[in-house]
Amino acid sequence: MQKAPADSRTKRQRVVEAIQERILDGDLKPGAPLRQIPLSKEYGVAQSVIRESLQALEQYGLVTGVDKQGFVVRKLGQQELIDAYRVREVLEGLAARLCCRKASRDDAEWLENMAHQIHAQSGKGTRNERSDLEYRFHQRFLSISGNEMLQRMSIGYRFVGNLVVTDREPDQLLEEHLAVVGAVANDQPDEAERLARLHVARSADSIIQHKA
């Protein structure tokens, strides 16, 4: 199979990252059309590069193809949201486990401070601000774990976070966040994984209850 020219791959990756960031930031909402001609003009690339970029984003689960309409930003139903949280439960549990023995004192302090920032935003911050803080909190665990595959597999987290903010009590969330951080800081891999999974599972349960 003949490989695409390096320059073409570079352009495609640039477009993929640009559109992905707009989706993850909520600039492009679920159901928004992604038309190839306007996008090719906006990014200064051929329509073929846009098409390949959208196909790549479809593999990430961020966009979906619609017959005769091209691509749109993907909409997730309740069951897909729940399924995403079930996968997240396993992956974040593993990330917390891997963080043990790797997390420095500075890492633990950063995570603890971020947990308090998330709590402080509850009730006064916007949905996007809270979602961004929670994303940064959970991504820090993935970064500390040092597992690049986990980091790549977590790409849909932020997308899901933009679609739903779970209806959880702020004090309970803070308690759960700090419990996971404490287990990591004290090098308790079994407890860190258990608490991380419990935290995500409770968030999934809140989605079910809210949608019921």
VEXTOR-771157 format. One record per residue (C-alpha): chain; residue in three letters; x, y, z; residue number from 1. Coordinates in nm, 3 decimals. Example, Ala and Ser with C-alpha at 12.3 -4.5 7.8 and 13.67 -1.06 7.14 Angstrom:
BEGIN
ATOM fidren gumi      c1      c2      c3 nuro
ATOM      A  ala   1.230  -0.450   0.780    1
ATOM      A  ser   1.367  -0.106   0.714    2
END
This chain:
BEGIN
ATOM fidren gumi      c1      c2      c3 nuro
ATOM      A  met   0.000   0.000   0.000    1
ATOM      A  gln   0.145   0.334  -0.107    2
ATOM      A  lys   0.196   0.581   0.177    3
ATOM      A  ala   0.070   0.938   0.156    4
ATOM      A  pro   0.339   1.205   0.118    5
ATOM      A  ala   0.481   1.330   0.448    6
ATOM      A  asp   0.356   1.683   0.379    7
ATOM      A  ser   0.004   1.549   0.328    8
ATOM      A  arg   0.017   1.360   0.660    9
ATOM      A  thr   0.139   1.676   0.836   10
ATOM      A  lys  -0.151   1.880   0.697   11
ATOM      A  arg  -0.399   1.609   0.787   12
ATOM      A  gln  -0.269   1.585   1.143   13
ATOM      A  arg  -0.286   1.961   1.182   14
ATOM      A  val  -0.649   1.965   1.066   15
ATOM      A  val  -0.739   1.666   1.284   16
ATOM      A  glu  -0.596   1.837   1.593   17
ATOM      A  ala  -0.763   2.170   1.512   18
ATOM      A  ile  -1.112   2.023   1.459   19
ATOM      A  gln  -1.070   1.787   1.754   20
ATOM      A  glu  -0.988   2.079   1.984   21
ATOM      A  arg  -1.293   2.273   1.865   22
ATOM      A  ile  -1.514   1.973   1.939   23
ATOM      A  leu  -1.358   1.909   2.279   24
ATOM      A  asp  -1.384   2.276   2.374   25
ATOM      A  gly  -1.754   2.277   2.283   26
ATOM      A  asp  -1.710   2.523   1.998   27
ATOM      A  leu  -1.860   2.262   1.765   28
ATOM      A  lys  -2.173   2.119   1.926   29
ATOM      A  pro  -2.315   1.766   1.881   30
ATOM      A  gly  -2.502   1.749   1.552   31
ATOM      A  ala  -2.311   2.041   1.398   32
ATOM      A  pro  -2.238   1.978   1.026   33
ATOM      A  leu  -1.876   1.955   0.913   34
ATOM      A  arg  -1.878   2.064   0.550   35
ATOM      A  gln  -1.569   1.989   0.348   36
ATOM      A  ile  -1.563   2.295   0.119   37
ATOM      A  pro  -1.585   2.561   0.397   38
ATOM      A  leu  -1.335   2.366   0.610   39
ATOM      A  ser  -1.090   2.332   0.321   40
ATOM      A  lys  -1.101   2.711   0.273   41
ATOM      A  glu  -1.072   2.778   0.646   42
ATOM      A  tyr  -0.765   2.558   0.690   43
ATOM      A  gly  -0.614   2.620   0.347   44
ATOM      A  val  -0.595   2.254   0.244   45
ATOM      A  ala  -0.747   2.034  -0.025   46
ATOM      A  gln  -1.089   1.879   0.029   47
ATOM      A  ser  -0.922   1.537   0.024   48
ATOM      A  val  -0.722   1.634   0.335   49
ATOM      A  ile  -1.043   1.747   0.509   50
ATOM      A  arg  -1.216   1.420   0.415   51
ATOM      A  glu  -0.925   1.211   0.549   52
ATOM      A  ser  -0.918   1.422   0.868   53
ATOM      A  leu  -1.289   1.372   0.929   54
ATOM      A  gln  -1.250   0.999   0.870   55
ATOM      A  ala  -0.976   0.995   1.135   56
ATOM      A  leu  -1.200   1.184   1.378   57
ATOM      A  glu  -1.475   0.931   1.309   58
ATOM      A  gln  -1.241   0.657   1.431   59
ATOM      A  tyr  -1.193   0.857   1.753   60
ATOM      A  gly  -1.571   0.862   1.795   61
ATOM      A  leu  -1.594   1.240   1.773   62
ATOM      A  val  -1.777   1.267   1.440   63
ATOM      A  thr  -2.008   1.044   1.243   64
ATOM      A  gly  -2.087   1.008   0.875   65
ATOM      A  val  -2.441   1.080   0.758   66
ATOM      A  asp  -2.570   0.959   0.422   67
ATOM      A  lys  -2.565   1.238   0.162   68
ATOM      A  gln  -2.480   1.494   0.432   69
ATOM      A  gly  -2.114   1.424   0.493   70
ATOM      A  phe  -2.002   1.436   0.855   71
ATOM      A  val  -2.151   1.585   1.173   72
ATOM      A  val  -2.026   1.612   1.530   73
ATOM      A  arg  -2.140   1.295   1.699   74
ATOM      A  lys  -2.439   1.283   1.932   75
ATOM      A  leu  -2.427   1.031   2.214   76
ATOM      A  gly  -2.737   0.866   2.353   77
ATOM      A  gln  -2.785   0.773   2.717   78
ATOM      A  gln  -2.660   0.417   2.672   79
ATOM      A  glu  -2.349   0.533   2.486   80
ATOM      A  leu  -2.273   0.779   2.765   81
ATOM      A  ile  -2.310   0.503   3.022   82
ATOM      A  asp  -2.092   0.270   2.814   83
ATOM      A  ala  -1.826   0.542   2.791   84
ATOM      A  tyr  -1.826   0.578   3.169   85
ATOM      A  arg  -1.794   0.201   3.215   86
ATOM      A  val  -1.480   0.202   3.000   87
ATOM      A  arg  -1.355   0.512   3.178   88
ATOM      A  glu  -1.402   0.335   3.511   89
ATOM      A  val  -1.159   0.060   3.413   90
ATOM      A  leu  -0.902   0.289   3.252   91
ATOM      A  glu  -0.896   0.546   3.531   92
ATOM      A  gly  -0.872   0.273   3.790   93
ATOM      A  leu  -0.566   0.142   3.608   94
ATOM      A  ala  -0.421   0.494   3.580   95
ATOM      A  ala  -0.457   0.547   3.956   96
ATOM      A  arg  -0.287   0.213   4.023   97
ATOM      A  leu   0.003   0.299   3.792   98
ATOM      A  cys   0.045   0.639   3.959   99
ATOM      A  cys   0.148   0.474   4.285  100
ATOM      A  arg   0.525   0.488   4.332  101
ATOM      A  lys   0.544   0.735   4.043  102
ATOM      A  ala   0.361   1.033   4.188  103
ATOM      A  ser   0.592   1.288   4.348  104
ATOM      A  arg   0.503   1.509   4.644  105
ATOM      A  asp   0.451   1.795   4.398  106
ATOM      A  asp   0.213   1.577   4.194  107
ATOM      A  ala   0.009   1.494   4.504  108
ATOM      A  glu  -0.006   1.860   4.608  109
ATOM      A  trp  -0.114   1.966   4.257  110
ATOM      A  leu  -0.391   1.704   4.251  111
ATOM      A  glu  -0.510   1.802   4.599  112
ATOM      A  asn  -0.518   2.171   4.505  113
ATOM      A  met  -0.706   2.093   4.185  114
ATOM      A  ala  -0.963   1.889   4.379  115
ATOM      A  his  -1.029   2.196   4.595  116
ATOM      A  gln  -1.052   2.420   4.287  117
ATOM      A  ile  -1.316   2.190   4.138  118
ATOM      A  his  -1.508   2.207   4.464  119
ATOM      A  ala  -1.481   2.586   4.472  120
ATOM      A  gln  -1.620   2.612   4.116  121
ATOM      A  ser  -1.930   2.413   4.205  122
ATOM      A  gly  -2.220   2.651   4.225  123
ATOM      A  lys  -2.039   2.953   4.087  124
ATOM      A  gly  -1.835   2.842   3.786  125
ATOM      A  thr  -1.975   2.776   3.442  126
ATOM      A  arg  -2.030   2.425   3.314  127
ATOM      A  asn  -1.732   2.454   3.077  128
ATOM      A  glu  -1.503   2.584   3.353  129
ATOM      A  arg  -1.589   2.298   3.585  130
ATOM      A  ser  -1.561   2.046   3.301  131
ATOM      A  asp  -1.216   2.180   3.211  132
ATOM      A  leu  -1.092   2.155   3.570  133
ATOM      A  glu  -1.218   1.799   3.608  134
ATOM      A  tyr  -1.059   1.706   3.276  135
ATOM      A  arg  -0.724   1.849   3.388  136
ATOM      A  phe  -0.753   1.664   3.721  137
ATOM      A  his  -0.812   1.326   3.561  138
ATOM      A  gln  -0.560   1.383   3.282  139
ATOM      A  arg  -0.291   1.448   3.543  140
ATOM      A  phe  -0.335   1.090   3.668  141
ATOM      A  leu  -0.294   0.963   3.313  142
ATOM      A  ser   0.017   1.174   3.267  143
ATOM      A  ile   0.174   1.059   3.594  144
ATOM      A  ser   0.104   0.695   3.504  145
ATOM      A  gly   0.348   0.726   3.215  146
ATOM      A  asn   0.135   0.496   2.999  147
ATOM      A  glu   0.099   0.655   2.654  148
ATOM      A  met  -0.162   0.402   2.543  149
ATOM      A  leu  -0.387   0.502   2.832  150
ATOM      A  gln  -0.348   0.866   2.737  151
ATOM      A  arg  -0.447   0.797   2.376  152
ATOM      A  met  -0.744   0.585   2.479  153
ATOM      A  ser  -0.874   0.864   2.701  154
ATOM      A  ile  -0.927   1.105   2.412  155
ATOM      A  gly  -1.305   1.074   2.433  156
ATOM      A  tyr  -1.321   1.174   2.802  157
ATOM      A  arg  -1.327   1.545   2.739  158
ATOM      A  phe  -1.587   1.502   2.464  159
ATOM      A  val  -1.816   1.310   2.699  160
ATOM      A  gly  -1.751   1.569   2.972  161
ATOM      A  asn  -1.883   1.841   2.744  162
ATOM      A  leu  -2.203   1.649   2.685  163
ATOM      A  val  -2.294   1.584   3.045  164
ATOM      A  val  -2.198   1.721   3.385  165
ATOM      A  thr  -2.300   1.463   3.639  166
ATOM      A  asp  -2.540   1.570   3.914  167
ATOM      A  arg  -2.315   1.501   4.212  168
ATOM      A  glu  -2.293   1.668   4.551  169
ATOM      A  pro  -1.982   1.893   4.552  170
ATOM      A  asp  -1.876   1.780   4.901  171
ATOM      A  gln  -1.904   1.415   4.798  172
ATOM      A  leu  -1.698   1.477   4.485  173
ATOM      A  leu  -1.428   1.650   4.688  174
ATOM      A  glu  -1.419   1.362   4.934  175
ATOM      A  glu  -1.381   1.108   4.652  176
ATOM      A  his  -1.113   1.311   4.472  177
ATOM      A  leu  -0.908   1.356   4.787  178
ATOM      A  ala  -0.944   0.987   4.878  179
ATOM      A  val  -0.794   0.880   4.544  180
ATOM      A  val  -0.512   1.134   4.577  181
ATOM      A  gly  -0.440   1.012   4.928  182
ATOM      A  ala  -0.420   0.649   4.820  183
ATOM      A  val  -0.181   0.739   4.539  184
ATOM      A  ala   0.034   0.955   4.766  185
ATOM      A  asn   0.054   0.670   5.020  186
ATOM      A  asp   0.145   0.413   4.753  187
ATOM      A  gln  -0.167   0.198   4.795  188
ATOM      A  pro  -0.228   0.062   4.442  189
ATOM      A  asp  -0.523  -0.164   4.529  190
ATOM      A  glu  -0.699   0.111   4.721  191
ATOM      A  ala  -0.618   0.376   4.460  192
ATOM      A  glu  -0.770   0.164   4.183  193
ATOM      A  arg  -1.076   0.075   4.392  194
ATOM      A  leu  -1.146   0.437   4.484  195
ATOM      A  ala  -1.090   0.567   4.132  196
ATOM      A  arg  -1.327   0.309   3.988  197
ATOM      A  leu  -1.585   0.379   4.259  198
ATOM      A  his  -1.570   0.751   4.180  199
ATOM      A  val  -1.638   0.698   3.808  200
ATOM      A  ala  -1.905   0.434   3.876  201
ATOM      A  arg  -2.095   0.675   4.100  202
ATOM      A  ser  -2.083   0.937   3.825  203
ATOM      A  ala  -2.226   0.684   3.581  204
ATOM      A  asp  -2.503   0.601   3.828  205
ATOM      A  ser  -2.592   0.971   3.854  206
ATOM      A  ile  -2.639   0.981   3.475  207
ATOM      A  ile  -2.878   0.686   3.492  208
ATOM      A  gln  -3.077   0.845   3.775  209
ATOM      A  his  -3.086   1.185   3.604  210
ATOM      A  lys  -3.208   1.040   3.274  211
ATOM      A  ala  -3.460   0.804   3.433  212
END
